[in-house]
């Protein structure tokens, strides 16, 4: 998880819309463990980095003609 967290900075700065289908599911708080009831990526949501990266990409995508 620390490696993925470190990538969020690069994604925030340089990511494009192709990453959105991979990032948005990371917001989900269930999906792991028995009966898919546990959080798979809670470490990515401890701060605002994930949401900030998604919003930055969405903003860049909306600004392109």
mmJSON file of the N, C-alpha and C atoms, coordinates in Angstrom:
{"data_MODEL":{"atom_site":{
"group_PDB":["ATOM","ATOM","ATOM","ATOM","ATOM","ATOM","ATOM","ATOM","ATOM","ATOM","ATOM","ATOM","ATOM","ATOM","ATOM","ATOM","ATOM","ATOM","ATOM","ATOM","ATOM","ATOM","ATOM","ATOM","ATOM","ATOM","ATOM","ATOM","ATOM","ATOM","ATOM","ATOM","ATOM","ATOM","ATOM","ATOM","ATOM","ATOM","ATOM","ATOM","ATOM","ATOM","ATOM","ATOM","ATOM","ATOM","ATOM","ATOM","ATOM","ATOM","ATOM","ATOM","ATOM","ATOM","ATOM","ATOM","ATOM","ATOM","ATOM","ATOM","ATOM","ATOM","ATOM","ATOM","ATOM","ATOM","ATOM","ATOM","ATOM","ATOM","ATOM","ATOM","ATOM","ATOM","ATOM","ATOM","ATOM","ATOM","ATOM","ATOM","ATOM","ATOM","ATOM","ATOM","ATOM","ATOM","ATOM","ATOM","ATOM","ATOM","ATOM","ATOM","ATOM","ATOM","ATOM","ATOM","ATOM","ATOM","ATOM","ATOM","ATOM","ATOM","ATOM","ATOM","ATOM","ATOM","ATOM","ATOM","ATOM","ATOM","ATOM","ATOM","ATOM","ATOM","ATOM","ATOM","ATOM","ATOM","ATOM","ATOM","ATOM","ATOM","ATOM","ATOM","ATOM","ATOM","ATOM","ATOM","ATOM","ATOM","ATOM","ATOM","ATOM","ATOM","ATOM","ATOM","ATOM","ATOM","ATOM","ATOM","ATOM","ATOM","ATOM","ATOM","ATOM","ATOM","ATOM","ATOM","ATOM","ATOM","ATOM","ATOM","ATOM","ATOM","ATOM","ATOM","ATOM","ATOM","ATOM","ATOM","ATOM","ATOM","ATOM","ATOM","ATOM","ATOM","ATOM","ATOM","ATOM","ATOM","ATOM","ATOM","ATOM","ATOM","ATOM","ATOM","ATOM","ATOM","ATOM","ATOM","ATOM","ATOM","ATOM","ATOM","ATOM","ATOM","ATOM","ATOM","ATOM","ATOM","ATOM","ATOM","ATOM","ATOM","ATOM"],
"id":[1,2,3,4,5,6,7,8,9,10,11,12,13,14,15,16,17,18,19,20,21,22,23,24,25,26,27,28,29,30,31,32,33,34,35,36,37,38,39,40,41,42,43,44,45,46,47,48,49,50,51,52,53,54,55,56,57,58,59,60,61,62,63,64,65,66,67,68,69,70,71,72,73,74,75,76,77,78,79,80,81,82,83,84,85,86,87,88,89,90,91,92,93,94,95,96,97,98,99,100,101,102,103,104,105,106,107,108,109,110,111,112,113,114,115,116,117,118,119,120,121,122,123,124,125,126,127,128,129,130,131,132,133,134,135,136,137,138,139,140,141,142,143,144,145,146,147,148,149,150,151,152,153,154,155,156,157,158,159,160,161,162,163,164,165,166,167,168,169,170,171,172,173,174,175,176,177,178,179,180,181,182,183,184,185,186,187,188,189,190,191,192,193,194,195],
"type_symbol":["N","C","C","N","C","C","N","C","C","N","C","C","N","C","C","N","C","C","N","C","C","N","C","C","N","C","C","N","C","C","N","C","C","N","C","C","N","C","C","N","C","C","N","C","C","N","C","C","N","C","C","N","C","C","N","C","C","N","C","C","N","C","C","N","C","C","N","C","C","N","C","C","N","C","C","N","C","C","N","C","C","N","C","C","N","C","C","N","C","C","N","C","C","N","C","C","N","C","C","N","C","C","N","C","C","N","C","C","N","C","C","N","C","C","N","C","C","N","C","C","N","C","C","N","C","C","N","C","C","N","C","C","N","C","C","N","C","C","N","C","C","N","C","C","N","C","C","N","C","C","N","C","C","N","C","C","N","C","C","N","C","C","N","C","C","N","C","C","N","C","C","N","C","C","N","C","C","N","C","C","N","C","C","N","C","C","N","C","C","N","C","C","N","C","C"],
"label_atom_id":["N","CA","C","N","CA","C","N","CA","C","N","CA","C","N","CA","C","N","CA","C","N","CA","C","N","CA","C","N","CA","C","N","CA","C","N","CA","C","N","CA","C","N","CA","C","N","CA","C","N","CA","C","N","CA","C","N","CA","C","N","CA","C","N","CA","C","N","CA","C","N","CA","C","N","CA","C","N","CA","C","N","CA","C","N","CA","C","N","CA","C","N","CA","C","N","CA","C","N","CA","C","N","CA","C","N","CA","C","N","CA","C","N","CA","C","N","CA","C","N","CA","C","N","CA","C","N","CA","C","N","CA","C","N","CA","C","N","CA","C","N","CA","C","N","CA","C","N","CA","C","N","CA","C","N","CA","C","N","CA","C","N","CA","C","N","CA","C","N","CA","C","N","CA","C","N","CA","C","N","CA","C","N","CA","C","N","CA","C","N","CA","C","N","CA","C","N","CA","C","N","CA","C","N","CA","C","N","CA","C","N","CA","C","N","CA","C","N","CA","C","N","CA","C","N","CA","C"],
"label_alt_id":[null,null,null,null,null,null,null,null,null,null,null,null,null,null,null,null,null,null,null,null,null,null,null,null,null,null,null,null,null,null,null,null,null,null,null,null,null,null,null,null,null,null,null,null,null,null,null,null,null,null,null,null,null,null,null,null,null,null,null,null,null,null,null,null,null,null,null,null,null,null,null,null,null,null,null,null,null,null,null,null,null,null,null,null,null,null,null,null,null,null,null,null,null,null,null,null,null,null,null,null,null,null,null,null,null,null,null,null,null,null,null,null,null,null,null,null,null,null,null,null,null,null,null,null,null,null,null,null,null,null,null,null,null,null,null,null,null,null,null,null,null,null,null,null,null,null,null,null,null,null,null,null,null,null,null,null,null,null,null,null,null,null,null,null,null,null,null,null,null,null,null,null,null,null,null,null,null,null,null,null,null,null,null,null,null,null,null,null,null,null,null,null,null,null,null],
"label_comp_id":["UNK","UNK","UNK","UNK","UNK","UNK","UNK","UNK","UNK","UNK","UNK","UNK","UNK","UNK","UNK","UNK","UNK","UNK","UNK","UNK","UNK","UNK","UNK","UNK","UNK","UNK","UNK","UNK","UNK","UNK","UNK","UNK","UNK","UNK","UNK","UNK","UNK","UNK","UNK","UNK","UNK","UNK","UNK","UNK","UNK","UNK","UNK","UNK","UNK","UNK","UNK","UNK","UNK","UNK","UNK","UNK","UNK","UNK","UNK","UNK","UNK","UNK","UNK","UNK","UNK","UNK","UNK","UNK","UNK","UNK","UNK","UNK","UNK","UNK","UNK","UNK","UNK","UNK","UNK","UNK","UNK","UNK","UNK","UNK","UNK","UNK","UNK","UNK","UNK","UNK","UNK","UNK","UNK","UNK","UNK","UNK","UNK","UNK","UNK","UNK","UNK","UNK","UNK","UNK","UNK","UNK","UNK","UNK","UNK","UNK","UNK","UNK","UNK","UNK","UNK","UNK","UNK","UNK","UNK","UNK","UNK","UNK","UNK","UNK","UNK","UNK","UNK","UNK","UNK","UNK","UNK","UNK","UNK","UNK","UNK","UNK","UNK","UNK","UNK","UNK","UNK","UNK","UNK","UNK","UNK","UNK","UNK","UNK","UNK","UNK","UNK","UNK","UNK","UNK","UNK","UNK","UNK","UNK","UNK","UNK","UNK","UNK","UNK","UNK","UNK","UNK","UNK","UNK","UNK","UNK","UNK","UNK","UNK","UNK","UNK","UNK","UNK","UNK","UNK","UNK","UNK","UNK","UNK","UNK","UNK","UNK","UNK","UNK","UNK","UNK","UNK","UNK","UNK","UNK","UNK"],
"label_asym_id":["A","A","A","A","A","A","A","A","A","A","A","A","A","A","A","A","A","A","A","A","A","A","A","A","A","A","A","A","A","A","A","A","A","A","A","A","A","A","A","A","A","A","A","A","A","A","A","A","A","A","A","A","A","A","A","A","A","A","A","A","A","A","A","A","A","A","A","A","A","A","A","A","A","A","A","A","A","A","A","A","A","A","A","A","A","A","A","A","A","A","A","A","A","A","A","A","A","A","A","A","A","A","A","A","A","A","A","A","A","A","A","A","A","A","A","A","A","A","A","A","A","A","A","A","A","A","A","A","A","A","A","A","A","A","A","A","A","A","A","A","A","A","A","A","A","A","A","A","A","A","A","A","A","A","A","A","A","A","A","A","A","A","A","A","A","A","A","A","A","A","A","A","A","A","A","A","A","A","A","A","A","A","A","A","A","A","A","A","A","A","A","A","A","A","A"],
"label_entity_id":["1","1","1","1","1","1","1","1","1","1","1","1","1","1","1","1","1","1","1","1","1","1","1","1","1","1","1","1","1","1","1","1","1","1","1","1","1","1","1","1","1","1","1","1","1","1","1","1","1","1","1","1","1","1","1","1","1","1","1","1","1","1","1","1","1","1","1","1","1","1","1","1","1","1","1","1","1","1","1","1","1","1","1","1","1","1","1","1","1","1","1","1","1","1","1","1","1","1","1","1","1","1","1","1","1","1","1","1","1","1","1","1","1","1","1","1","1","1","1","1","1","1","1","1","1","1","1","1","1","1","1","1","1","1","1","1","1","1","1","1","1","1","1","1","1","1","1","1","1","1","1","1","1","1","1","1","1","1","1","1","1","1","1","1","1","1","1","1","1","1","1","1","1","1","1","1","1","1","1","1","1","1","1","1","1","1","1","1","1","1","1","1","1","1","1"],
"label_seq_id":[1,1,1,2,2,2,3,3,3,4,4,4,5,5,5,6,6,6,7,7,7,8,8,8,9,9,9,10,10,10,11,11,11,12,12,12,13,13,13,14,14,14,15,15,15,16,16,16,17,17,17,18,18,18,19,19,19,20,20,20,21,21,21,22,22,22,23,23,23,24,24,24,25,25,25,26,26,26,27,27,27,28,28,28,29,29,29,30,30,30,31,31,31,32,32,32,33,33,33,34,34,34,35,35,35,36,36,36,37,37,37,38,38,38,39,39,39,40,40,40,41,41,41,42,42,42,43,43,43,44,44,44,45,45,45,46,46,46,47,47,47,48,48,48,49,49,49,50,50,50,51,51,51,52,52,52,53,53,53,54,54,54,55,55,55,56,56,56,57,57,57,58,58,58,59,59,59,60,60,60,61,61,61,62,62,62,63,63,63,64,64,64,65,65,65],
"pdbx_PDB_ins_code":[null,null,null,null,null,null,null,null,null,null,null,null,null,null,null,null,null,null,null,null,null,null,null,null,null,null,null,null,null,null,null,null,null,null,null,null,null,null,null,null,null,null,null,null,null,null,null,null,null,null,null,null,null,null,null,null,null,null,null,null,null,null,null,null,null,null,null,null,null,null,null,null,null,null,null,null,null,null,null,null,null,null,null,null,null,null,null,null,null,null,null,null,null,null,null,null,null,null,null,null,null,null,null,null,null,null,null,null,null,null,null,null,null,null,null,null,null,null,null,null,null,null,null,null,null,null,null,null,null,null,null,null,null,null,null,null,null,null,null,null,null,null,null,null,null,null,null,null,null,null,null,null,null,null,null,null,null,null,null,null,null,null,null,null,null,null,null,null,null,null,null,null,null,null,null,null,null,null,null,null,null,null,null,null,null,null,null,null,null,null,null,null,null,null,null],
"Cartn_x":[0.81,0.0,0.863,1.967,2.783,3.26,3.558,4.002,2.871,1.653,0.512,0.22,0.362,0.157,1.15,2.399,3.423,3.098,2.453,2.099,1.007,0.206,-0.881,-0.377,0.804,1.375,1.632,2.225,2.482,1.18,0.215,-1.079,-1.753,-1.671,-2.282,-1.69,-0.402,0.287,0.201,0.232,0.385,-0.676,-1.533,-2.496,-3.518,-4.032,-5.095,-6.311,-7.33,-8.624,-8.543,-7.513,-7.384,-7.239,-6.788,-6.605,-7.888,-8.866,-10.075,-10.781,-10.909,-11.559,-10.788,-9.52,-8.709,-8.727,-8.883,-8.854,-10.199,-11.255,-12.58,-12.96,-12.705,-13.06,-12.284,-11.172,-10.401,-11.125,-12.16,-12.981,-13.919,-14.178,-15.1,-14.532,-15.378,-14.91,-15.181,-15.637,-15.816,-15.271,-15.124,-14.687,-13.624,-13.052,-12.01,-12.468,-11.767,-12.038,-13.307,-13.663,-14.863,-16.1,-16.875,-18.118,-17.888,-16.664,-16.319,-16.781,-16.68,-17.16,-16.074,-14.823,-13.739,-13.177,-12.527,-11.955,-10.607,-10.49,-9.247,-8.179,-8.585,-7.636,-7.813,-8.071,-8.274,-7.05,-5.878,-4.656,-4.598,-5.286,-5.28,-6.251,-7.119,-8.115,-7.881,-6.688,-6.391,-6.268,-5.895,-5.818,-6.709,-6.441,-7.243,-6.565,-5.434,-4.646,-5.412,-6.156,-6.895,-7.957,-8.781,-9.819,-9.219,-8.141,-7.489,-6.969,-6.387,-5.869,-7.004,-8.102,-9.249,-9.806,-9.965,-10.499,-9.556,-8.259,-7.297,-7.399,-7.517,-7.641,-8.949,-10.033,-11.328,-11.295,-10.629,-10.512,-9.727,-8.623,-7.835,-8.623,-9.344,-10.133,-11.231,-11.857,-12.936,-12.395,-11.163,-10.575,-10.115,-9.918,-9.476,-10.637,-10.346,-11.408,-11.849],
"Cartn_y":[-1.203,0.0,1.283,1.322,2.538,2.868,1.858,2.099,2.716,2.23,2.787,4.206,4.454,5.814,6.781,6.345,7.199,7.53,6.618,6.864,7.917,8.109,9.075,10.489,10.821,12.144,12.288,11.273,11.312,11.329,10.535,10.494,11.86,12.493,13.809,14.819,14.763,15.735,15.426,14.134,13.774,12.834,12.301,11.307,11.871,10.985,11.395,10.494,10.732,10.071,8.551,8.015,6.556,5.907,6.67,6.122,6.094,6.875,6.987,5.652,4.773,3.487,2.626,2.919,2.165,2.824,4.134,4.863,4.893,5.077,5.207,4.001,2.776,1.634,1.591,2.298,2.31,3.071,3.81,4.518,3.563,2.397,1.433,0.891,0.793,0.373,-1.098,-1.846,-3.295,-3.99,-5.314,-6.081,-7.117,-7.098,-8.061,-8.972,-10.073,-10.984,-11.801,-12.561,-13.391,-12.541,-12.993,-12.327,-10.894,-10.566,-9.238,-8.096,-8.288,-7.286,-6.345,-6.631,-5.833,-4.842,-3.831,-2.755,-3.186,-3.136,-3.539,-2.447,-1.212,-0.115,1.015,0.711,1.767,2.664,2.104,2.9,4.02,3.861,4.897,6.023,5.809,6.822,7.467,7.288,7.907,9.412,9.896,11.336,11.672,12.784,13.223,12.949,12.27,12.107,11.41,10.361,9.631,10.521,11.139,12.022,13.211,13.76,14.891,14.485,13.296,12.814,12.625,12.034,11.822,13.158,14.099,15.417,16.152,16.037,16.694,16.126,14.806,14.178,14.579,14.575,14.972,16.41,17.272,18.681,18.834,18.11,18.169,17.623,16.542,15.934,16.869,17.57,18.497,19.716,20.093,21.281,21.012,19.745,19.433,19.559,20.102,20.275,18.952],
"Cartn_z":[0.0,0.0,0.0,0.727,0.673,-0.748,-1.53,-2.899,-3.728,-3.539,-4.263,-3.808,-2.525,-2.003,-2.611,-2.739,-3.341,-4.795,-5.493,-6.889,-7.041,-6.007,-6.108,-6.398,-5.923,-6.214,-7.71,-8.313,-9.758,-10.547,-10.084,-10.752,-10.671,-9.522,-9.336,-10.308,-10.49,-11.329,-12.82,-13.173,-14.581,-15.137,-14.294,-14.747,-15.712,-16.568,-17.474,-17.282,-18.073,-17.897,-17.996,-18.611,-18.701,-17.335,-16.344,-14.997,-14.17,-14.547,-13.73,-13.483,-14.484,-14.203,-13.197,-13.018,-12.049,-10.668,-10.637,-9.368,-8.66,-9.389,-8.761,-7.908,-8.337,-7.481,-6.155,-6.075,-4.834,-3.733,-4.08,-3.094,-2.348,-2.92,-2.329,-1.024,-0.022,1.305,1.596,0.621,0.786,-0.446,-0.333,-1.492,-1.191,-0.01,0.332,1.469,1.604,2.7,2.496,3.536,3.441,3.162,2.225,1.846,1.342,1.016,0.457,1.356,2.652,3.608,4.111,3.813,4.377,3.37,3.883,3.084,2.516,1.212,0.546,0.573,0.475,0.266,1.262,2.498,3.5,3.621,3.397,3.511,2.477,1.351,0.32,0.622,1.594,1.922,3.281,3.844,5.14,5.039,3.9,3.649,2.468,1.846,0.703,-0.635,-0.616,-1.837,-2.95,-2.623,-3.657,-4.288,-3.47,-4.003,-4.743,-4.22,-4.896,-6.27,-6.361,-7.643,-8.643,-8.184,-9.07,-9.547,-8.638,-9.011,-9.969,-9.761,-10.658,-12.068,-12.168,-13.483,-14.145,-13.378,-13.934,-14.428,-13.685,-14.092,-15.386,-15.487,-16.717,-17.892,-17.664,-18.746,-19.205,-18.268,-18.629,-19.368,-19.104,-19.728,-21.162,-21.514,-22.874,-23.849,-25.028,-26.027,-26.634],
"occupancy":[1.0,1.0,1.0,1.0,1.0,1.0,1.0,1.0,1.0,1.0,1.0,1.0,1.0,1.0,1.0,1.0,1.0,1.0,1.0,1.0,1.0,1.0,1.0,1.0,1.0,1.0,1.0,1.0,1.0,1.0,1.0,1.0,1.0,1.0,1.0,1.0,1.0,1.0,1.0,1.0,1.0,1.0,1.0,1.0,1.0,1.0,1.0,1.0,1.0,1.0,1.0,1.0,1.0,1.0,1.0,1.0,1.0,1.0,1.0,1.0,1.0,1.0,1.0,1.0,1.0,1.0,1.0,1.0,1.0,1.0,1.0,1.0,1.0,1.0,1.0,1.0,1.0,1.0,1.0,1.0,1.0,1.0,1.0,1.0,1.0,1.0,1.0,1.0,1.0,1.0,1.0,1.0,1.0,1.0,1.0,1.0,1.0,1.0,1.0,1.0,1.0,1.0,1.0,1.0,1.0,1.0,1.0,1.0,1.0,1.0,1.0,1.0,1.0,1.0,1.0,1.0,1.0,1.0,1.0,1.0,1.0,1.0,1.0,1.0,1.0,1.0,1.0,1.0,1.0,1.0,1.0,1.0,1.0,1.0,1.0,1.0,1.0,1.0,1.0,1.0,1.0,1.0,1.0,1.0,1.0,1.0,1.0,1.0,1.0,1.0,1.0,1.0,1.0,1.0,1.0,1.0,1.0,1.0,1.0,1.0,1.0,1.0,1.0,1.0,1.0,1.0,1.0,1.0,1.0,1.0,1.0,1.0,1.0,1.0,1.0,1.0,1.0,1.0,1.0,1.0,1.0,1.0,1.0,1.0,1.0,1.0,1.0,1.0,1.0,1.0,1.0,1.0,1.0,1.0,1.0],
"B_iso_or_equiv":[0.0,0.0,0.0,0.0,0.0,0.0,0.0,0.0,0.0,0.0,0.0,0.0,0.0,0.0,0.0,0.0,0.0,0.0,0.0,0.0,0.0,0.0,0.0,0.0,0.0,0.0,0.0,0.0,0.0,0.0,0.0,0.0,0.0,0.0,0.0,0.0,0.0,0.0,0.0,0.0,0.0,0.0,0.0,0.0,0.0,0.0,0.0,0.0,0.0,0.0,0.0,0.0,0.0,0.0,0.0,0.0,0.0,0.0,0.0,0.0,0.0,0.0,0.0,0.0,0.0,0.0,0.0,0.0,0.0,0.0,0.0,0.0,0.0,0.0,0.0,0.0,0.0,0.0,0.0,0.0,0.0,0.0,0.0,0.0,0.0,0.0,0.0,0.0,0.0,0.0,0.0,0.0,0.0,0.0,0.0,0.0,0.0,0.0,0.0,0.0,0.0,0.0,0.0,0.0,0.0,0.0,0.0,0.0,0.0,0.0,0.0,0.0,0.0,0.0,0.0,0.0,0.0,0.0,0.0,0.0,0.0,0.0,0.0,0.0,0.0,0.0,0.0,0.0,0.0,0.0,0.0,0.0,0.0,0.0,0.0,0.0,0.0,0.0,0.0,0.0,0.0,0.0,0.0,0.0,0.0,0.0,0.0,0.0,0.0,0.0,0.0,0.0,0.0,0.0,0.0,0.0,0.0,0.0,0.0,0.0,0.0,0.0,0.0,0.0,0.0,0.0,0.0,0.0,0.0,0.0,0.0,0.0,0.0,0.0,0.0,0.0,0.0,0.0,0.0,0.0,0.0,0.0,0.0,0.0,0.0,0.0,0.0,0.0,0.0,0.0,0.0,0.0,0.0,0.0,0.0],
"pdbx_formal_charge":[null,null,null,null,null,null,null,null,null,null,null,null,null,null,null,null,null,null,null,null,null,null,null,null,null,null,null,null,null,null,null,null,null,null,null,null,null,null,null,null,null,null,null,null,null,null,null,null,null,null,null,null,null,null,null,null,null,null,null,null,null,null,null,null,null,null,null,null,null,null,null,null,null,null,null,null,null,null,null,null,null,null,null,null,null,null,null,null,null,null,null,null,null,null,null,null,null,null,null,null,null,null,null,null,null,null,null,null,null,null,null,null,null,null,null,null,null,null,null,null,null,null,null,null,null,null,null,null,null,null,null,null,null,null,null,null,null,null,null,null,null,null,null,null,null,null,null,null,null,null,null,null,null,null,null,null,null,null,null,null,null,null,null,null,null,null,null,null,null,null,null,null,null,null,null,null,null,null,null,null,null,null,null,null,null,null,null,null,null,null,null,null,null,null,null],
"auth_seq_id":[1,1,1,2,2,2,3,3,3,4,4,4,5,5,5,6,6,6,7,7,7,8,8,8,9,9,9,10,10,10,11,11,11,12,12,12,13,13,13,14,14,14,15,15,15,16,16,16,17,17,17,18,18,18,19,19,19,20,20,20,21,21,21,22,22,22,23,23,23,24,24,24,25,25,25,26,26,26,27,27,27,28,28,28,29,29,29,30,30,30,31,31,31,32,32,32,33,33,33,34,34,34,35,35,35,36,36,36,37,37,37,38,38,38,39,39,39,40,40,40,41,41,41,42,42,42,43,43,43,44,44,44,45,45,45,46,46,46,47,47,47,48,48,48,49,49,49,50,50,50,51,51,51,52,52,52,53,53,53,54,54,54,55,55,55,56,56,56,57,57,57,58,58,58,59,59,59,60,60,60,61,61,61,62,62,62,63,63,63,64,64,64,65,65,65],
"auth_comp_id":["UNK","UNK","UNK","UNK","UNK","UNK","UNK","UNK","UNK","UNK","UNK","UNK","UNK","UNK","UNK","UNK","UNK","UNK","UNK","UNK","UNK","UNK","UNK","UNK","UNK","UNK","UNK","UNK","UNK","UNK","UNK","UNK","UNK","UNK","UNK","UNK","UNK","UNK","UNK","UNK","UNK","UNK","UNK","UNK","UNK","UNK","UNK","UNK","UNK","UNK","UNK","UNK","UNK","UNK","UNK","UNK","UNK","UNK","UNK","UNK","UNK","UNK","UNK","UNK","UNK","UNK","UNK","UNK","UNK","UNK","UNK","UNK","UNK","UNK","UNK","UNK","UNK","UNK","UNK","UNK","UNK","UNK","UNK","UNK","UNK","UNK","UNK","UNK","UNK","UNK","UNK","UNK","UNK","UNK","UNK","UNK","UNK","UNK","UNK","UNK","UNK","UNK","UNK","UNK","UNK","UNK","UNK","UNK","UNK","UNK","UNK","UNK","UNK","UNK","UNK","UNK","UNK","UNK","UNK","UNK","UNK","UNK","UNK","UNK","UNK","UNK","UNK","UNK","UNK","UNK","UNK","UNK","UNK","UNK","UNK","UNK","UNK","UNK","UNK","UNK","UNK","UNK","UNK","UNK","UNK","UNK","UNK","UNK","UNK","UNK","UNK","UNK","UNK","UNK","UNK","UNK","UNK","UNK","UNK","UNK","UNK","UNK","UNK","UNK","UNK","UNK","UNK","UNK","UNK","UNK","UNK","UNK","UNK","UNK","UNK","UNK","UNK","UNK","UNK","UNK","UNK","UNK","UNK","UNK","UNK","UNK","UNK","UNK","UNK","UNK","UNK","UNK","UNK","UNK","UNK"],
"auth_asym_id":["A","A","A","A","A","A","A","A","A","A","A","A","A","A","A","A","A","A","A","A","A","A","A","A","A","A","A","A","A","A","A","A","A","A","A","A","A","A","A","A","A","A","A","A","A","A","A","A","A","A","A","A","A","A","A","A","A","A","A","A","A","A","A","A","A","A","A","A","A","A","A","A","A","A","A","A","A","A","A","A","A","A","A","A","A","A","A","A","A","A","A","A","A","A","A","A","A","A","A","A","A","A","A","A","A","A","A","A","A","A","A","A","A","A","A","A","A","A","A","A","A","A","A","A","A","A","A","A","A","A","A","A","A","A","A","A","A","A","A","A","A","A","A","A","A","A","A","A","A","A","A","A","A","A","A","A","A","A","A","A","A","A","A","A","A","A","A","A","A","A","A","A","A","A","A","A","A","A","A","A","A","A","A","A","A","A","A","A","A","A","A","A","A","A","A"],
"auth_atom_id":["N","CA","C","N","CA","C","N","CA","C","N","CA","C","N","CA","C","N","CA","C","N","CA","C","N","CA","C","N","CA","C","N","CA","C","N","CA","C","N","CA","C","N","CA","C","N","CA","C","N","CA","C","N","CA","C","N","CA","C","N","CA","C","N","CA","C","N","CA","C","N","CA","C","N","CA","C","N","CA","C","N","CA","C","N","CA","C","N","CA","C","N","CA","C","N","CA","C","N","CA","C","N","CA","C","N","CA","C","N","CA","C","N","CA","C","N","CA","C","N","CA","C","N","CA","C","N","CA","C","N","CA","C","N","CA","C","N","CA","C","N","CA","C","N","CA","C","N","CA","C","N","CA","C","N","CA","C","N","CA","C","N","CA","C","N","CA","C","N","CA","C","N","CA","C","N","CA","C","N","CA","C","N","CA","C","N","CA","C","N","CA","C","N","CA","C","N","CA","C","N","CA","C","N","CA","C","N","CA","C","N","CA","C","N","CA","C","N","CA","C","N","CA","C","N","CA","C"],
"pdbx_PDB_model_num":[1,1,1,1,1,1,1,1,1,1,1,1,1,1,1,1,1,1,1,1,1,1,1,1,1,1,1,1,1,1,1,1,1,1,1,1,1,1,1,1,1,1,1,1,1,1,1,1,1,1,1,1,1,1,1,1,1,1,1,1,1,1,1,1,1,1,1,1,1,1,1,1,1,1,1,1,1,1,1,1,1,1,1,1,1,1,1,1,1,1,1,1,1,1,1,1,1,1,1,1,1,1,1,1,1,1,1,1,1,1,1,1,1,1,1,1,1,1,1,1,1,1,1,1,1,1,1,1,1,1,1,1,1,1,1,1,1,1,1,1,1,1,1,1,1,1,1,1,1,1,1,1,1,1,1,1,1,1,1,1,1,1,1,1,1,1,1,1,1,1,1,1,1,1,1,1,1,1,1,1,1,1,1,1,1,1,1,1,1,1,1,1,1,1,1]
}}}
